Amino acid sequence: MVGRFGLAIPALALAGLFASQIRRPATVGAVATDSFTFGVLLVSTALIVCGLSFFPALTLGPLLEHFLAR
């Protein structure tokens, strides 16, 4: 019970604090999160991070086999 609800209760309390905050007007440096540009930026960042995580392992496998085959 503590393992399940020990993390859920603080997360819900933090969400309640964020929900109770007042909305502030957008400033010049703010990025609108409901625009197409933000969506493209978010998806491209996720693809770059995933690519940098998985591509080294995918390329090292065939390279290692090539060098060990000799």
Secondary structure per residue as TSV (DSSP state, phi and psi in degrees):
chain	resnum	aa	ss	phi	psi
A	1	M	-	360.0	-42.2
A	2	V	H	-67.3	-38.1
A	3	G	H	-65.4	-35.0
A	4	R	H	-80.1	-51.6
A	5	F	H	-88.7	-13.6
A	6	G	H	-65.3	-30.1
A	7	L	H	-96.6	-27.2
A	8	A	H	-72.0	-39.4
A	9	I	H	-66.9	-46.5
A	10	P	H	-64.6	-34.6
A	11	A	H	-65.1	-41.8
A	12	L	H	-68.6	-34.8
A	13	A	H	-66.4	-41.0
A	14	L	H	-65.4	-39.8
A	15	A	H	-63.8	-38.0
A	16	G	H	-65.4	-37.7
A	17	L	H	-64.7	-42.1
A	18	F	H	-66.8	-37.1
A	19	A	H	-70.2	-27.6
A	20	S	T	-84.5	-6.0
A	21	Q	S	-71.3	151.2
A	22	I	-	-82.7	152.1
A	23	R	-	-78.4	135.0
A	24	R	-	-106.7	149.3
A	25	P	-	-66.6	149.5
A	26	A	-	-68.7	139.8
A	27	T	-	-102.6	-178.6
A	28	V	T	-65.5	-37.6
A	29	G	T	-86.0	0.8
A	30	A	-	-79.8	144.3
A	31	V	-	-101.5	126.1
A	32	A	-	-73.1	123.8
A	33	T	T	-86.0	-0.1
A	34	D	T	-109.9	24.7
A	35	S	S	-108.8	162.0
A	36	F	H	-65.5	-36.3
A	37	T	H	-62.6	-41.4
A	38	F	H	-65.0	-39.6
A	39	G	H	-62.9	-43.1
A	40	V	H	-64.4	-42.8
A	41	L	H	-62.3	-41.8
A	42	L	H	-66.4	-46.3
A	43	V	H	-66.4	-41.9
A	44	S	H	-66.1	-37.2
A	45	T	H	-64.5	-41.9
A	46	A	H	-64.2	-41.1
A	47	L	H	-66.8	-38.7
A	48	I	H	-66.2	-44.1
A	49	V	H	-64.7	-43.1
A	50	C	H	-66.1	-40.2
A	51	G	H	-63.3	-42.5
A	52	L	H	-68.7	-20.5
A	53	S	H	-83.5	-39.7
A	54	F	H	-99.7	-31.8
A	55	F	H	-64.8	-36.7
A	56	P	H	-60.4	-40.3
A	57	A	H	-68.5	-37.1
A	58	L	H	-69.9	-33.1
A	59	T	H	-84.2	-28.7
A	60	L	H	-72.0	-28.1
A	61	G	H	-61.0	-58.2
A	62	P	H	-64.0	-35.3
A	63	L	H	-65.0	-42.0
A	64	L	H	-65.1	-41.5
A	65	E	H	-62.0	-38.9
A	66	H	H	-64.0	-44.0
A	67	F	H	-74.1	-29.4
A	68	L	H	-80.9	-19.3
A	69	A	H	-74.5	-18.4
A	70	R	-	-77.6	360.0
